[in-house]
Amino acid sequence: MADVLFEREAQALCITLNRPTARNALTQDVVRLVTGALESAATDASVRVVVLTGAGGHFCAGADLRKTFEDDPDLLDHLGPYMSEYHALIRAIVRCPKPTLAVLDGASVGFGADLALACDLRVASSRAYLEERFVKIGLMPDGGGTFWLPRLVGTARAMQMMMLAERLDAETMRELGLVISVSAPDALGSAARAVAGRLAKGPPLAFAAIKSAVYASWGDLEEALRRERESQLLLLRSKDAMEGIASFLQKREPCFEGS
């Protein structure tokens, strides 16, 4: 079974993360496939909206650390190129002139949260939640989270979410304006299709102009990604991060020492 599924429904391209047993956690292959699809959609006039969703009751549980280290035991020796591929995915979402819609069910955690926040619009099921949980393993958001959250929910709430790994449930996301709607899980697909259908019928040139103007008004995403990259690379080489990752893999509480 493919780890990413692609489906065309009229003028919508639906990209489904399809690793349900891992809550759709990301591997480098998945990241490359989704990035490529978004880059292709950007220049395909027959695609008017891109929908990003996950299979099996979850959106995305972030990076699959266990599989990543199994596949590449020497990852710590080339963290820079590894992170660059994840950032390329965020850039592909933002630079795509087509509206992007994230369909949130179950977990949107870590980089999965950043992936959802990078999309232009979001709908959620009643069991959806979003959590920037990087700090639990001694790290920081590295998919643009430090850029998106202060702008979407305000600095105080963003700090609370990032420093305390606060989990937002679906109703809280709706109250904060992060999602358009909250549906029962079995109605989520219909809700997503309704929004995607409206976007597909809308004016493509106007949508592209809106995206460009809004993101330009926010400041420099590239600078934010650069800061996240530099800081995260330092954190990833710290003893605290090694302890955090080890505790995550061993399913125990970490003991951070500040080194």
FENZI-V217265 format. One line per field, one symbol per residue. phi: phi as a letter, one per 30 degrees, with the letter a starting at -180 (. if undefined). A space follows every 10 residues. Layout:
# FENZI-V217265
phi=???
This chain:
# FENZI-V217265
phi=.ddbcbbcbh ccccccdbbd dchiddcddd eddddddddd ddccddccac ccbbcijbda cidddddddd dbdceddbde dddddddddd ddddddddec bcccbidbbh dddddddddd bbbbcdcdbb bdceddcibb ebcjedddde ddbjddddde dddchdccdd ddddddidbd abbdedcded dddddddddd dddedddddd edddddddjc dedddddddd ddddddcddd dddddddddc hbddbdbib
